[in-house]
Amino acid sequence: MITLRDIGKQFPGVRALHDVTLAIEPGEVLGLVGENGAGKSTLIKILGGVYPTGSYAGEVLIDGVRQSFRSSRDARRAGVAVVHQELALIPDLSVAENLVLGREPTRFGILDRVRAEAMARDLLAAVLGADADAIDLAAPAGHLGVGLQQILEIARALADDAKVIVLDEPTAALTTHEIDRLFALVRARKAAGTAFIYISHRLEEIAALCDRVAVMRDGELVGIRLGSAAADDLVAMMTGKELGNVHARKASGAALGPAMLEVTGLTVAHPALPSRTVVEDLSFTVHAGEVVALAGAMGSGRTATLSALFGIATSKVSGAIKVAGQPVKLRSPAQAIAAGIALVPEDRKGAGLILGASVADNLALSSLDQLSSWGLVDAAQAEARALSRSRDLCIKVPGLGAEVATLSGGNQQKVVIGKWLEREPRVLLLDEPTRGVDVGAKAEIYKLIEALTARGHAVLIASSDLPEVVRLADRVLVLREGKLAGSLARNEVTQLAIMQLALGTLTDRAAAHVPVLSKESVHEARA
């Protein structure tokens, strides 16, 4: 048994954890949920040895024995393995080298590759069974998909004889097939006695996988429920208030305004294979006050479409685009911004923010031309705008001078959106707008999107979150292999209709007659 007893942790001016007691039984999957900033990461860093014994109050016990971790290495030796959302594999080393890292077999002082590959094969067989034979052990680990890379991390943890494996947002970048494989692995290892702590904002995954779920809020453990607990109850515990159904359909809006974005025959070449396309002959219109969603399987062309519309496609783009009725050329972000288009990218940390810069500086990024005179930024005006915008968007931050890297995912996303609102864009492109944010922040972002459309902005989102698409969209364009598979009007949108169009099992005209999706039909559609 793994026990965290009376854990407390202070940072300057912040109480991160207070009197948290939690126990995990062998062969149990314990969900750990809470809004960003609730204390989940701090608790896991204590369990994983990142924060050494003595830097926090309370104690960690394994099988009744008090532990004294000075480092994460000590924690691993004691049987605690943490698989972080940002994977820790070395991409240029081979699969085999990554799997035996830290326990390399040697001969005459150099790596014995034959024994290393045999060890690696045994480790993979333990987690993948016969499927392990399909993995090239000599290939660089970075060439594998994210799902397989996570499997490698779990295999390494099992090699350390881990008693408990912590999975931090493990499905954030996985396909449906990879999620199914991960769940099968967790269930198999659970049956063998391994304990798991499963951290996720996806409450449907908590219900599907976890035996119990621990809920944190403001650094405290507010309760433990069965994994099958109602999502609304968990949300209320996480936030301290009733949010209602986060994914409830919004009410039908007012009449739409004029066409704000008109796309005709958009075609985007494959970046590595110019004779192929990632988007082919795509045409659609987004009106003022309308949310149009691009849905489809991974690789269907959603992100490629948004990239082309913002002038950042890395391959040849053809087709005609109009913004507010005027033809535009979008060969660069500067041209897109000048036309009134803004993009909130999928990778907010890598492409949407300067993590080492302050909140105020990030909010000013898109409007420096408006804040500058003779090459100098009016700092007072920039700070005043940033303060106003942070209040409008309810960005939770200790101060505008704080580094944006210190904010939660939801607040970082609000900063990315906020910087573009300084320009009052005609068209706002949102790529996976709520990926990696907690339930409370997700609800706030949904309200923000609805407020923007009420003010006449045109919004085009690309999302793999089907409940989100159903919740937000006035129309849904379903892509399959870069082509438009079908268009769904608001009264036709269901998860099943989207899935069947994406999989090619439903015609455009038949979509309106599909019933609302049940959990069972989701599983069948995915199978």
Summary of the structure (lengths in Angstrom):
residues: 527
radius of gyration: 24.5
end to end distance: 35.8
largest distance: 77.4
contacts: 1722
relative contact order: 0.10
helix: 38%
strand: 26%
